[in-house]
Amino acid sequence: MEHPLSIYNTLTRKKEQFVPLHEPHVGMYVCGPTVYGDAHLGHARPAITFDLLFRYLKHLGYKVRYVRNITDVGHLEHDADQGEDKIAKKARLEQLEPMEIVQFYLNRYHQAMEALNVLPPSIEPHASGHIIEQIELVQNILDNGFAYESEGSVYFDVEKYNSQHNYGVLSGRNIEDMLNTTRALDGQDEKHNSIDFALWKCAQPEHIMRWPSPWSNGFPGWHCECTAMGKKYLGNHFDIHGGGMDLIFPHHECEIAQAVASQGDDMVHYWMHNNMITINGQKMGKSLGNFITLEQFFNGSHESLAQAYSPMTIRFFILQAQYRSTVDFSNEALQASEKGLSRLMEAYGHLQKLQPSDTTTVEVQGLRGKCYEAMNDDLNSPIVISHLFDAARAINSVKDGKGSISTGDLKELKELFQIFLFDIMGMKNEAAAAGNSYETFGKALDLLLSIRQQAKVNKDWATSDKIRNELTALGFEIKDTKDGAEWKLSK
């Protein structure tokens, strides 16, 4: 198989040609959500980024096993080693079982992902369902001499690991700098060094979520889950590990250290990280309290929103930036995305009605190749979108009688939109997706406009004006054309 795709490998800090370890199979692991609250715009970006990659790899002919985990234990309040488990805290406050909290928010996360047309992963493992695998991982690291037990907890010995390997290979951090800046932290008496991270935590009496282990009744450290589940479902070596840029340190750095300490080498060939969603230049997230949930975007209920935004507007907004670029939230940017998506969907609708000519006088040739070239260049989705707008301009020129298109090129444009806008970019025509009721509704409008057109032919201006005026009052925009009239819903 040819390997046209190049991706930016965060580990080597350069674009690399993507060559699977076990072609045509591709193993892909992406860090999923911690389910203790509603999904927000920051959650949408990695989901959509790696959905784009998942779709494109499958389009290229690869057989992809896509694993996206659910963190439902071990993600503590202050950092990976300190504080109260976030899900247990939510359960305590709401007087529910922790798994009730997990299931409630996981259901809502799935609903939001479905609305965004994010494909479900091949496997969606829960951290709480893989405690045995995490205990085995910790034991392997202990047996290899890179961890130590302390008061029922087990910690990774970062300094010892760094003496033989490189702790900081992904993030570029220097261990000496980290030691100098973190030694003074309080509450770290169990650790040899303050930069050591927990592999297993001894549970305090009030801690709800706990499991038996060789060291104590406790729970795994946050970093263990992805390493253990990656090994289980993708093997000791797999192709891609992805997530948000905020996970590079400490989470993914610790994952690399755990893998090397347990098996002697790294599990992952390509590391990929999407950049952040920001609001007023600051990362959008729960910890900062500046997030807007996806449900609030969909219904427009947040005070920062000027209006509701459809799921496809949100998806298009995110794909208009290359995944390694920062995206700053604003109502103006979302409204521009809404208008841009509407123009593409309108052009696609016009495309279905175009009549072919003997020759093509609009620019059509080469657009498919340009779109592939952009996708192969580190998933450059905004360039793909720009080429689709080029196609839309060609379609509108033909529709307005300013150009012509042959049968072959008409077919080419239809395939272009199907492949890149719908199959790869994952966009849905939300109007068409409303189902048969919308289709019937549209046919009724078309019938009414045909009656109006006949009234104009008969010079029955009173009937013609009455139909137009009443449709306008109901919220429709009516545009007369040389072939009759077109309609769309007003904003």
C-alpha positions as CSV (number, residue, x, y, z in Angstrom):
1,M,0.0,0.0,0.0
2,E,1.2,3.5,-0.8
3,H,1.7,5.8,2.2
4,P,0.7,9.3,1.1
5,L,-0.1,10.7,4.6
6,S,2.4,12.7,6.6
7,I,1.6,13.6,10.2
8,Y,3.4,15.7,12.7
9,N,5.0,13.4,15.3
10,T,5.1,15.3,18.7
11,L,7.9,12.9,19.8
12,T,10.3,13.8,17.0
13,R,8.9,17.3,16.5
14,K,8.6,16.9,12.7
15,K,6.3,15.7,10.0
16,E,6.8,12.1,9.2
17,Q,5.4,9.8,6.5
18,F,2.8,7.6,8.2
19,V,3.8,3.9,7.7
20,P,1.8,1.5,9.9
21,L,3.7,-1.1,12.0
22,H,1.4,-3.9,10.9
23,E,-0.2,-2.8,7.7
24,P,-2.9,-2.8,6.6
25,H,-3.9,-2.7,10.3
26,V,-3.6,0.5,12.3
27,G,-3.7,0.8,16.1
28,M,-4.9,4.2,17.4
29,Y,-5.3,5.1,21.0
30,V,-6.8,8.5,22.1
31,C,-7.3,9.8,25.6
32,G,-11.0,10.2,26.2
33,P,-13.0,12.2,28.7
34,T,-13.1,12.1,32.5
35,V,-16.9,11.7,33.0
36,Y,-17.8,13.8,36.0
37,G,-19.6,16.7,34.1
38,D,-21.1,17.7,30.7
39,A,-18.8,17.8,27.7
40,H,-17.7,21.2,26.6
41,L,-16.2,22.8,23.5
42,G,-12.7,21.7,24.7
43,H,-13.8,18.1,24.6
44,A,-15.2,18.5,21.1
45,R,-11.8,19.4,19.6
46,P,-9.9,16.1,20.2
47,A,-13.0,14.1,19.5
48,I,-13.4,15.8,16.1
49,T,-9.7,15.9,15.3
50,F,-9.2,12.1,15.8
51,D,-12.5,11.4,14.1
52,L,-11.1,13.2,11.1
53,L,-8.0,11.0,11.3
54,F,-10.1,7.8,11.8
55,R,-12.2,8.6,8.8
56,Y,-9.3,9.4,6.6
57,L,-7.3,6.3,7.5
58,K,-10.3,4.1,6.7
59,H,-10.8,6.0,3.5
60,L,-7.2,5.2,2.5
61,G,-8.0,1.5,3.0
62,Y,-6.5,0.8,6.4
63,K,-8.2,-1.4,8.9
64,V,-8.2,0.8,12.0
65,R,-8.7,-0.3,15.7
66,Y,-9.5,2.9,17.4
67,V,-9.4,2.8,21.2
68,R,-10.8,5.8,23.2
69,N,-10.7,5.3,27.0
70,I,-13.1,6.6,29.6
71,T,-11.4,7.8,32.8
72,D,-13.7,6.9,35.7
73,V,-11.2,6.5,38.5
74,G,-7.9,7.9,39.7
75,H,-8.2,11.4,38.2
76,L,-7.7,13.5,41.4
77,E,-8.7,17.1,42.2
78,H,-5.3,18.9,42.4
79,D,-3.0,16.8,40.3
80,A,-2.4,13.2,39.4
81,D,-1.4,12.2,42.9
82,Q,-3.3,14.6,45.3
83,G,-6.8,15.4,46.4
84,E,-10.2,13.7,46.1
85,D,-11.2,11.6,43.1
86,K,-13.4,14.0,41.0
87,I,-16.0,11.4,40.3
88,A,-16.2,10.3,43.9
89,K,-16.5,13.9,44.9
90,K,-19.4,14.4,42.5
91,A,-21.1,11.2,43.8
92,R,-20.7,12.4,47.4
93,L,-22.2,15.8,46.7
94,E,-25.1,14.4,44.8
95,Q,-25.6,11.3,47.1
96,L,-25.2,8.9,44.2
97,E,-23.0,5.9,43.5
98,P,-19.9,6.9,41.6
99,M,-20.8,4.6,38.6
100,E,-24.2,6.4,38.5
101,I,-22.3,9.7,37.9
102,V,-20.1,7.9,35.3
103,Q,-23.1,6.5,33.4
104,F,-25.1,9.7,33.5
105,Y,-22.4,11.9,32.0
106,L,-21.1,9.2,29.7
107,N,-24.6,8.9,28.2
108,R,-24.7,12.7,27.7
109,Y,-21.2,12.6,26.2
110,H,-22.3,10.0,23.7
111,Q,-25.3,12.0,22.8
112,A,-23.1,15.1,22.2
113,M,-20.7,13.1,20.1
114,E,-23.5,11.6,18.0
115,A,-24.8,15.1,17.4
116,L,-21.4,16.2,16.2
117,N,-21.3,13.1,13.9
118,V,-18.2,11.7,15.7
119,L,-18.0,8.0,14.9
120,P,-17.9,5.7,17.9
121,P,-14.5,4.1,18.5
122,S,-13.8,0.4,17.9
123,I,-13.3,-0.1,21.7
124,E,-14.2,2.2,24.6
125,P,-12.6,0.7,27.7
126,H,-13.2,2.1,31.3
127,A,-10.3,2.5,33.7
128,S,-12.4,0.9,36.4
129,G,-12.9,-2.2,34.3
130,H,-9.1,-2.7,33.9
131,I,-7.8,-2.6,37.5
132,I,-6.1,-6.1,37.1
133,E,-4.2,-4.9,34.1
134,Q,-3.1,-1.8,35.9
135,I,-1.9,-3.8,38.9
136,E,0.1,-6.1,36.6
137,L,1.7,-3.0,35.0
138,V,2.7,-1.6,38.4
139,Q,4.2,-5.0,39.4
140,N,6.2,-5.2,36.2
141,I,7.7,-1.7,36.8
142,L,8.5,-2.7,40.4
143,D,10.1,-5.9,39.3
144,N,12.3,-3.9,36.8
145,G,13.5,-1.6,39.6
146,F,11.9,1.7,38.5
147,A,9.3,2.0,41.3
148,Y,9.1,1.7,45.0
149,E,6.4,1.1,47.7
150,S,5.8,3.6,50.4
151,E,3.1,3.4,53.0
152,G,0.9,1.2,50.8
153,S,1.3,3.4,47.7
154,V,3.6,2.7,44.8
155,Y,5.6,5.6,43.1
156,F,7.5,5.7,39.9
157,D,11.2,6.6,40.6
158,V,11.7,9.3,38.0
159,E,15.4,10.0,38.9
160,K,16.4,6.4,38.6
161,Y,14.5,6.0,35.3
162,N,16.2,9.1,33.9
163,S,19.6,7.8,34.8
164,Q,19.1,5.0,32.2
165,H,16.5,6.6,29.8
166,N,15.2,10.1,29.1
167,Y,12.3,11.4,31.2
168,G,11.3,14.5,29.2
169,V,11.7,13.0,25.7
170,L,8.1,14.1,24.7
171,S,7.8,17.4,26.5
172,G,11.4,18.5,26.2
173,R,11.6,19.2,30.0
174,N,14.8,18.8,31.9
175,I,14.7,16.7,35.0
176,E,17.2,18.9,36.9
177,D,15.0,21.9,36.3
178,M,11.9,20.0,37.5
179,L,13.7,18.8,40.7
180,N,14.9,22.4,41.5
181,T,11.4,23.9,41.0
182,T,9.4,21.2,42.8
183,R,11.4,20.0,45.8
184,A,9.8,22.5,48.2
185,L,6.2,21.2,47.8
186,D,4.5,20.0,51.0
187,G,2.6,16.8,51.5
188,Q,5.1,14.7,49.5
189,D,6.6,12.8,52.5
190,E,5.8,9.4,50.9
191,K,7.9,10.1,47.8
192,H,11.7,9.9,47.3
193,N,11.4,13.0,45.1
194,S,8.5,15.4,44.6
195,I,8.5,14.7,40.8
196,D,7.9,10.9,41.4
197,F,4.3,10.1,40.3
198,A,1.8,7.6,41.8
199,L,1.3,4.2,40.1
200,W,-0.9,3.0,43.0
201,K,-2.5,5.0,45.8
202,C,-3.4,3.6,49.2
203,A,-7.0,4.7,49.7
204,Q,-7.9,6.8,52.8
205,P,-10.8,5.5,54.9
206,E,-13.3,8.0,53.3
207,H,-12.2,7.1,49.7
208,I,-15.2,5.4,48.0
209,M,-13.5,3.8,45.0
210,R,-11.0,1.2,46.1
211,W,-9.7,-2.2,45.0
212,P,-7.4,-4.8,46.7
213,S,-3.8,-5.0,45.5
214,P,-0.5,-6.6,46.8
215,W,0.3,-3.2,48.4
216,S,-3.0,-1.9,49.9
217,N,-6.7,-1.4,49.3
218,G,-6.5,1.5,46.9
219,F,-6.7,2.7,43.3
220,P,-4.4,3.1,40.3
221,G,-2.7,6.4,39.5
222,W,-4.2,8.3,36.6
223,H,-1.3,7.7,34.2
224,C,-1.6,3.9,34.5
225,E,-4.9,3.4,32.7
226,C,-3.8,4.4,29.2
227,T,-0.6,2.4,29.3
228,A,-2.4,-0.7,30.6
229,M,-5.3,-0.6,28.2
230,G,-3.2,0.4,25.2
231,K,-1.1,-2.8,25.8
232,K,-4.2,-4.9,26.3
233,Y,-6.1,-3.9,23.1
234,L,-3.3,-2.7,20.7
235,G,-0.2,-4.7,21.9
236,N,3.2,-3.7,23.2
237,H,3.8,-1.6,20.0
238,F,1.1,0.4,18.2
239,D,0.9,3.2,15.7
240,I,-0.7,6.4,17.1
241,H,-1.4,7.8,20.5
242,G,-3.3,11.1,20.6
243,G,-5.0,13.6,22.8
244,G,-5.0,17.3,23.6
245,M,-1.8,19.3,23.9
246,D,-2.4,19.7,27.6
247,L,-1.8,16.0,28.1
248,I,1.8,16.1,26.8
249,F,3.0,16.7,30.4
250,P,2.6,15.1,32.7
251,H,0.2,12.4,31.4
252,H,1.8,11.3,28.1
253,E,5.3,11.8,29.4
254,C,4.5,9.5,32.3
255,E,3.0,7.0,29.9
256,I,6.2,6.8,27.9
257,A,8.2,6.3,31.1
258,Q,5.8,3.5,32.3
259,A,6.0,1.7,28.9
260,V,9.7,1.8,28.8
261,A,10.1,0.8,32.4
262,S,7.7,-2.1,32.0
263,Q,8.8,-3.6,28.7
264,G,12.1,-2.0,27.8
265,D,11.0,0.3,24.9
266,D,8.2,2.7,24.0
267,M,4.8,1.4,22.8
268,V,3.9,4.2,20.5
269,H,5.3,5.1,17.1
270,Y,3.5,8.4,16.4
271,W,2.4,10.8,19.1
272,M,-0.2,13.4,17.9
273,H,-1.7,16.3,19.9
274,N,-4.4,18.8,19.0
275,N,-4.1,22.4,20.2
276,M,-6.5,24.1,22.5
277,I,-9.8,25.9,22.3
278,T,-9.3,29.3,23.9
279,I,-11.6,32.0,25.2
280,N,-10.1,35.5,25.4
281,G,-6.8,33.9,24.8
282,Q,-7.1,31.5,27.8
283,K,-7.6,27.7,27.6
284,M,-11.2,26.7,27.9
285,G,-11.7,24.1,30.5
286,K,-13.5,23.0,33.7
287,S,-10.5,23.8,36.0
288,L,-10.6,27.4,34.9
289,G,-14.4,27.7,35.1
290,N,-14.6,29.4,31.7
291,F,-16.1,26.6,29.7
292,I,-19.3,26.4,27.7
293,T,-21.0,23.0,27.4
294,L,-21.9,21.6,24.1
295,E,-25.5,21.4,25.1
296,Q,-25.4,25.2,25.9
297,F,-24.0,25.8,22.4
298,F,-26.7,23.7,20.9
299,N,-29.5,25.5,22.7
300,G,-27.9,29.0,23.1
301,S,-28.5,29.1,26.9
302,H,-25.1,30.4,28.0
303,E,-24.8,34.1,28.7
304,S,-21.7,34.4,26.4
305,L,-23.6,33.1,23.4
306,A,-25.4,35.5,21.0
307,Q,-27.5,32.6,19.6
308,A,-27.7,28.8,19.5
309,Y,-25.3,27.0,17.2
310,S,-26.0,23.7,15.5
311,P,-23.7,20.7,16.0
312,M,-22.5,20.9,12.4
313,T,-21.7,24.6,12.9
314,I,-19.5,23.6,15.8
315,R,-17.8,20.8,13.8
316,F,-17.2,23.1,10.9
317,F,-15.8,25.8,13.2
318,I,-13.3,23.4,14.6
319,L,-12.3,21.9,11.2
320,Q,-11.7,25.4,9.8
321,A,-8.4,25.4,11.7
322,Q,-5.6,22.9,11.3
323,Y,-5.7,20.7,14.3
324,R,-2.3,21.9,15.7
325,S,-3.5,25.6,15.6
326,T,-5.2,27.4,18.5
327,V,-8.9,28.1,18.0
328,D,-10.2,31.1,19.8
329,F,-14.0,31.2,20.6
330,S,-16.1,34.2,19.6
331,N,-19.6,34.6,18.5
332,E,-18.3,36.3,15.3
333,A,-16.2,33.3,14.4
334,L,-19.0,30.9,15.0
335,Q,-21.4,33.0,13.0
336,A,-18.9,33.2,10.1
337,S,-18.6,29.4,10.3
338,E,-22.4,29.1,10.2
339,K,-22.6,31.2,7.1
340,G,-19.7,29.4,5.4
341,L,-21.3,26.0,6.0
342,S,-24.6,27.3,4.7
343,R,-23.0,28.4,1.5
344,L,-21.4,25.0,1.0
345,M,-24.6,23.2,1.7
346,E,-26.6,25.5,-0.6
347,A,-24.0,24.9,-3.4
348,Y,-24.4,21.1,-2.8
349,G,-28.1,21.5,-3.2
350,H,-27.7,23.4,-6.4
351,L,-25.3,20.8,-7.7
352,Q,-28.0,18.1,-7.6
353,K,-30.2,20.2,-10.0
354,L,-27.6,21.3,-12.5
355,Q,-28.1,20.1,-16.1
356,P,-24.9,19.0,-18.0
357,S,-23.7,20.6,-21.2
358,D,-21.3,19.4,-23.8
359,T,-18.4,21.4,-22.4
360,T,-17.1,22.7,-19.1
361,T,-16.2,26.4,-18.8
362,V,-15.7,26.6,-15.0
363,E,-12.7,25.6,-13.0
364,V,-13.2,22.0,-11.8
365,Q,-10.2,20.0,-12.8
366,G,-7.6,19.2,-10.2
367,L,-9.8,19.9,-7.1
368,R,-9.9,16.3,-5.9
369,G,-6.1,16.1,-6.1
370,K,-5.7,19.3,-4.2
371,C,-8.0,18.1,-1.5
372,Y,-6.0,14.8,-1.1
373,E,-2.8,16.8,-1.1
374,A,-4.1,18.9,1.8
375,M,-5.3,15.9,3.8
376,N,-2.0,14.2,3.3
377,D,-0.2,17.2,4.6
378,D,-0.9,16.6,8.3
379,L,-4.7,16.7,7.9
380,N,-4.9,20.3,6.7
381,S,-8.7,20.5,6.8
382,P,-8.9,24.3,6.3
383,I,-7.2,23.9,2.9
384,V,-9.7,21.2,2.0
385,I,-12.5,23.5,2.9
386,S,-11.0,26.3,0.7
387,H,-11.0,24.0,-2.3
388,L,-14.6,23.0,-1.6
389,F,-15.5,26.7,-1.7
390,D,-13.7,26.9,-5.1
391,A,-16.1,24.1,-6.2
392,A,-19.1,26.0,-4.7
393,R,-18.2,29.1,-6.8
394,A,-18.0,26.9,-9.9
395,I,-21.4,25.4,-9.1
396,N,-23.0,28.8,-8.5
397,S,-21.6,30.1,-11.8
398,V,-23.3,27.3,-13.7
399,K,-26.5,27.8,-11.8
400,D,-26.5,31.5,-12.6
401,G,-26.0,30.8,-16.3
402,K,-22.4,32.2,-16.3
403,G,-20.8,28.9,-17.1
404,S,-21.4,25.3,-18.2
405,I,-20.3,21.9,-17.0
406,S,-20.0,18.5,-18.8
407,T,-21.5,15.3,-17.6
408,G,-18.2,14.0,-16.5
409,D,-17.3,17.1,-14.5
410,L,-20.7,17.2,-12.9
411,K,-20.1,13.6,-11.7
412,E,-16.7,14.7,-10.5
413,L,-18.1,17.5,-8.4
414,K,-20.7,15.3,-6.8
415,E,-18.0,12.8,-5.8
416,L,-15.8,15.6,-4.5
417,F,-18.5,16.7,-2.1
418,Q,-19.4,13.2,-1.0
419,I,-15.8,12.2,-0.4
420,F,-14.4,15.2,1.3
421,L,-17.3,17.2,2.8
422,F,-19.4,14.2,4.0
423,D,-17.2,11.0,4.3
424,I,-13.9,12.5,5.5
425,M,-14.8,15.9,7.1
426,G,-17.9,14.2,8.6
427,M,-20.3,17.0,7.8
428,K,-24.1,16.3,7.7
429,N,-26.7,18.2,5.7
430,E,-28.7,19.0,8.8
431,A,-31.7,20.1,6.8
432,A,-31.8,16.9,4.9
433,A,-31.0,14.9,8.0
434,A,-34.2,16.1,9.6
435,G,-35.9,13.2,7.7
436,N,-38.8,12.5,5.4
437,S,-40.9,15.2,7.1
438,Y,-38.5,17.9,5.9
439,E,-38.4,16.4,2.5
440,T,-42.2,16.4,2.3
441,F,-42.2,20.0,3.7
442,G,-39.8,21.0,0.9
443,K,-41.9,19.4,-1.8
444,A,-44.9,21.3,-0.4
445,L,-43.0,24.6,-0.7
446,D,-41.9,23.7,-4.2
447,L,-45.5,22.9,-5.2
448,L,-46.6,26.3,-3.8
449,L,-43.9,28.1,-5.7
450,S,-44.9,26.3,-8.9
451,I,-48.5,27.5,-8.4
452,R,-47.1,31.0,-8.0
453,Q,-45.0,30.6,-11.1
454,Q,-48.1,29.6,-13.1
455,A,-49.9,32.6,-11.7
456,K,-47.1,34.8,-13.0
457,V,-47.4,33.2,-16.4
458,N,-51.2,33.9,-16.3
459,K,-50.4,37.5,-15.2
460,D,-52.4,36.8,-12.0
461,W,-50.2,39.2,-10.0
462,A,-52.5,39.3,-7.0
463,T,-52.1,35.5,-6.4
464,S,-48.4,35.6,-7.1
465,D,-47.8,38.5,-4.7
466,K,-50.0,36.9,-2.0
467,I,-48.0,33.6,-2.0
468,R,-44.7,35.5,-1.9
469,N,-45.7,37.9,0.8
470,E,-47.2,35.3,3.1
471,L,-44.2,32.9,2.7
472,T,-41.9,35.9,3.5
473,A,-44.0,36.7,6.6
474,L,-43.6,33.0,7.7
475,G,-39.8,33.3,7.6
476,F,-38.9,32.2,4.1
477,E,-36.6,34.0,1.7
478,I,-37.9,33.7,-1.9
479,K,-35.6,34.4,-4.8
480,D,-36.9,34.5,-8.4
481,T,-34.7,32.9,-11.0
482,K,-34.9,32.4,-14.7
483,D,-36.3,28.9,-14.2
484,G,-38.8,29.8,-11.5
485,A,-38.0,30.5,-7.8
486,E,-35.9,29.2,-5.0
487,W,-36.6,29.3,-1.2
488,K,-34.7,29.0,2.0
489,L,-35.4,29.6,5.7
490,S,-34.4,33.1,6.9
491,K,-32.1,33.4,9.9
